[in-house]
Amino acid sequence: METGAGPVRAFWARHPLLGSGIIVVLCFLTGLGSDVLLWGPERADPWSLALNAVVALSLLWRRSLPWMVLAVVVAGDALAGNTQVMAFAVAMYSLAAHRSLHAVTAGSVGSLLVLGAEAVHRSGRDGLGAFIFFYGITVIGSVLVGANVATRRRYVQALLDRAAQLAREKEQEGRLAAARERARIAHDLHDIVAHNLTIMVRLADGATAVADTDPNRSRKAVERAAEVGREAMRDMRRLLGVLRDGAPDVPGDLESLVETFRIAGLPVTLRRRGPDPVSPGLQRVVFRTVQEALTNALRYADHPSEVLVDLDYTGPIRIAVTDDGRGTTPAPSVGSEQGLIALRERAALYGGTVEAGPRAVGWAVRVTLPLSTEDTAPTGDAASTGDAASTGDTASTGDNASTEDTDD
């Protein structure tokens, strides 16, 4: 039975006029009465035929105008000599299927009052029992079937609306995930390209400056620039591997990072207290923060005498990178202010805070990260995308003393 319900329903949905025609013919025939059906139309008067025709034809508008159809059927039943039980059942079903429960209640009560009064007027009180029986069963059955159809229709529509809403939410989530991934890739690319190019440019400038006076030192600077370039290529391949395979991003080595900046001419002092964090995510945050702050100092600090990297792991992780560059000349480039945003996003994943700004002399970047079990764990959507906040840069604009910044 279930297997045939779908095709049958689909057939009538494709041929609505055929179904309406069958209903009209059946209601017209049943409204004529048994005498007319047995002995022919000569037993019916023209008035009854006309009323039955009007009542039957009105059922063509039962879906769009169920109230009008019910009024016509009730009027026809009251005026005709024969009852219109089938037409009345169709009208009540249409009202229940296409209108609210309050409308069905009002229509049922009003119709029964009108038809009951007409039955008492025609047959006296003796015909009231038969009227209540037949028309009561008709109303109850028609309303129950129509209400069931209406409930099912609303349920199916609710399912369709829910499916459409889920599809929209899924599409929106996909767009948000793509946006987060693009931001992560952009931050990773910046960390690799901007940092290494800054060092390579500084090494190349230094090699050019001492090429005539100190060839050995110039050659070492060029060799170091080549090594930094190869490191950048390795970092790029590692980034592509993370994007392709989802492999974890391995934190870099702080000692090698600091030594690279020293070779580039930045007087970096590294100071540590306490054991290093266990979490690879925290290690990446520390490494990226130091890398970005030192890159800023290399680019914007004007002849600093010391750049101090202070890492305190004894309690909550505290990262402080300060320099005493005076910034007497304009910065050679202006950042996009995306780096500071990225740095704060990176720290926020671990419940940390970022402070960056000028000191009395120089510039300071300070990051605080709380510790928990196994150091800590990132929170939020970005944690599922391979520590999206582990990439980024510090940004502001101007010279070192007042507006030292990270490039974009």
N, C-alpha and C positions, 0 to 999 in steps of 0.2 A: 504493500500500500504506500509506503514511504517513497519507494522508487518511482511510482507513477505520479506522485503529487507534484513534483517539480515540472515535468513535461506538460501535465494537464493545465497547471496554473500558467505556464508560459504560453500555452496555446490560446487560452482565453485572453491573456494580456495582449497577444498579437492580433486578436480578432474581437475587439470590444463591441463593435456594432452587431456581430453575429449573436453574442450573448444577450445584448439588449433586445434584439429582435425576438429571440426565443422567449424572454421574460414577458415582453409585451403581448405576444400571441397567447401564451399560457394564461396570463391574467385576464385578457379579453375573453377567452373561452370559458374560464371558470366563473367569470362574472355574469355570463348569460343565464346560467342555471341549468339544471338537468333536463327540464322540459324542452328547452330550445335545442340542447345538444342531441336529445333523442328524437324529436319530431321535426326538427328543421327550423329555419329562421321565421317561418310564417307564424310560429307560436309566440314570437316576441314582438313587442310594439317598438316603433321607431325611437321613441323616447329612451327606452332602456338600451337599445343598440348605440345610440349617440352617447349616452352617459358612459357606457362601458368603453367605448372607443376613446373618449376623452381621458378617462381614468387610466386606461392601459397606455396610451401615448404619453401621458405625463411622466410615466416611469423612465422615459429616455433621459430626463434631467435629474434623476434620483441622486447622482453623485454631486453635482454642482449646486442644486437647489433642493435639498431634502425637505426643508420646511414647506416650500411651495407644493412639492409632490404630496406630502402628507396631508396638507389642507385640501388639495383636489381629491385625494382618495377618500378622505372622511366625508367631504361634501357629496361625492358621488355615491358613497355607501348610504348616506342618509336620504338622498333623493331617489335612488333607484329602488326598484322592487326587490332586487336580489342583493345579497350581501357581497362585499368585495374583500373577502378574508385574505385571499392570496396577495392581492394588490396592497392591502393594508400591511401584511407581513413584510413585503418587500420594502414598503415605505419606512416602516419602523426599523428594519435592518439597516437601511441606508442612513437614517438619522443617527443610529447608534454607532455606525462605522465611520461617519464623517463629521460628527459633531461631539460636543462634550457631554459628560454625564448629566449635568444640569439641564442641558437641552433635551436629552432623552427623557428625563423624568418629567419635565414640563410637557413634552409632546405626548407621552404616554397618558398622563393624567387628563390632559385636555381632550385627547381623542376619545378615551373611554367615557368621559362625562358626556360628550356630544353624542356618541353612538349609543350609549346607554339610555340617554333621554329619548333618542329616536326609537330605540327598541321598545321602551315602555309605552311610548305614544302609539306605536304600531300594534303591539301584541299584548299590551297590558303587563301587569306584574308577573303573569305566568311565563312570559318569555324572558324575564330578567335572568333567571338561573342559567338558561342555555346560553344567553349572551355572555354572561360572566365566564362560563366555562370555555367557550370557543375563543372568545377574544382575549380572555386572560392568558390562555395557553399560547395564543398567537403572539401577544406582546412579550411574554416572558421568554419564549423561544427565540423570537427575532432579536430582542435586545441582547440576550446572552451571546448569540452568535455574532452579532454586529460588534458588541463590545470586545469580544475575543479577537476579532479581526483587527479592530482599531488598536488594541493593546499590542498585538503582534507587529503591526505596522510601525507603531512608535518604538517598539523594541529594536526592530531591524534598523530604523532610521538612527536610533541612538548608537547602535553598533557601527553604522557607517560613519556617523559623526566622530565617534571615538577613534575609529581607524584613521580618518583624515587628520584628526588632531595628533595622533601618534606619529603619522607620517611627517607632519609639519615639525613636530618636536625633534624627530630623528634628523630631519634635514637641517634644522637649526643647530642641533648638537654637532652634526658633521661640519657645519660652517665654523662653529666656535673651535672645534678641535683643529680644523685646518688653520685657523687664525693663530691658535696657540703654537702649533707646530711651525708655522712661518716665523713667528716671533722667536722661537727657540733657535731655529736655524740661523736667523739673522744675527742673534746674539753670539752663537758659536762662531759664525764667520767673522764677526767683528773681533772677537777675542783672538782668533788665529791671525787674521790679516793685519789688523791695526797694530797689535802688539809687536809682531815680528817685523812688519815694515818700518815701524818707528825705530826699532833697534838697528835694522839694516841701513836705514838712511843715516842715522847718527854714526855708525861705524864707517860707512862709505865717506861721509864728510870728514871724519877724523883721519881716515887713511889718505885722503887727498891732501889734507892740511900738512901732514908730516911726510909725504912721499919723498920730498927732496932732502929734508934734514935727517930723517930717521927711517930709511927704507925697511929695516927689519920690523919696526913697530907698525909701519903701514901695511906690510905683508901680513902680519898677525891679525890686524883689524879686518883685512879683506878675507882672510881665512875664516875668521869668526863670523863675518857677515854671511859667507857661504854656508857655514854650519847652521846659522840661524835660519837661513832659507830652507835648508834640508829639514830642519825641525818643523818649520811651517808646513812643508809638504807632508811630513809624517802625520802632523796634527790634522791636516786636511783629509788624508786617507782614513785616519781614525774616525773623523767626523762622518765621512761617507759610509764607513762600516757601521757606525751607530744608526744612521738613517736607514741603511739597507737591511741590516740584520737585527737591529735592536740591541746590540751588545752594549754593556755598560761603559760609560765614559770614565776612563781611568784618570784619577787626579795626577797632576804633574808634580815634579820634584821642586820644592821651594829652594833648596840649596843651589840647584842648577839655574833656577830662575834669577835668584839674586846675583849669582856670579855673572850671568849674561849682562845684567844691567851695570855691574861694576866694570866689565870690559868696555861697555858703551860709554863709560865716563861718569856714571852716577855714583856718588859716594854712599853706598848703601851699607847700613849696619843692621844685622838681623839679631834679634834678641828673643829667646823663647823661655817660657816658664811652664813647667808641668808637662805631662805626657801628651803626645799628639792624640787627636780624636780618633776613635775607632771607626766611626761611620764614614764610608766613602763619600757620601753626600756632603757631610760637613767638611771633609778634606777638600772637596771641589770648591765649596764656598770660600774657604780660606785661601786656596790657591788663586782663584779668580779675583778675589778682592785685592790681594797683594799685587797680582799681575797688573790689574787695572790702575791701582793707585801709583805704582812705580812707573807705568807708562805715562801717566799724567805728569808725574814729577820730571821725567826725562824730557817731555815735550815743553812744559810750561815753566818749570822752576828756573829762575835766573841765577846761575852759578851758586847752587846750594853747597854749603860746606858739609852737610850731613843730611842723609835721608834715613830716618829711623823706622824700621819695621819691628813693632813690638807685639808679640803673640803671647797672650796670657791664657793658659789652659788650666789653671789651678781651680777655677770655679766655672761660672759662665764664660764661654769663650769670648775674649775681647781682642779685637784686631785694631791696631792703631798704626797708621802710616803717616808720618809727619815729615815735613822738610822746612828748611829755613831760607828757601829761595825768596829773593825780594821782589821778583817780578817787575823790574824797572823798565822792561820793554814790552810792547804789545805781544800778545800770544800770536804765534804764526798761523794758527787756524782756530776756528770757532766750532765748538761741539754742537750737537743737536739736542742736548739735554735728555737724550734717551738713556745714557749710561747710568745716571743716578736713579732713574726709574727702574731700570733693570736690576741694579744693585739692591734696591729696596725690595723688589719682588723676590729676588734670590734669598735675601735674609728673612723676608716675611714667611716664606715656606717653612722655616724652622722657628718661627716665633721671635725673630730677632729684629733689631733696629739699626738704622744707619744715620750717621751724622757726618756731613761733609761741608767744609767751608773754610774761610781764611782765618789765620791766627794773627797775633800781633806782628809776627814775622813768619811768612810762609803759609803753608796750607796743611790741612789735616783731614784725614778720612778715618772715622772710627765706626766699627761694626761690633755689635754685641749679640751673641747667640746663646740662648739658654741651653742647658744640658738636661737630659733625662736618661732613661734606661737605654743602654747602648748608644750613649751620647744623646741622640735625638732622632726623630724620624720626620720627614717632610709631611706637610698636610696640604690638602687641596688637590685640585685637578691636575696641576702641573707635576705632582709627584708621580703620576702614572705615565708621564711622557718623558721619563728619563731625566728628572731634575731639570725641568725647563729653565728654572731660575738660576742654574749654574752657569749661565752664559749671560753676558751683558757688559756694560761699561759705565763709568762714572762720568757725568756730564754737567757742565755749567759753561759760562762764557767769560772771556776777558783775560787779563793777565794774572799771574800767580798770586800776587799779594791781595787781589780783591775778587777776581773771577776766574781762578784756575779751573780748567775743565777737561773733560774727556772728549775726544773726537768721536764723530758718529761712524 
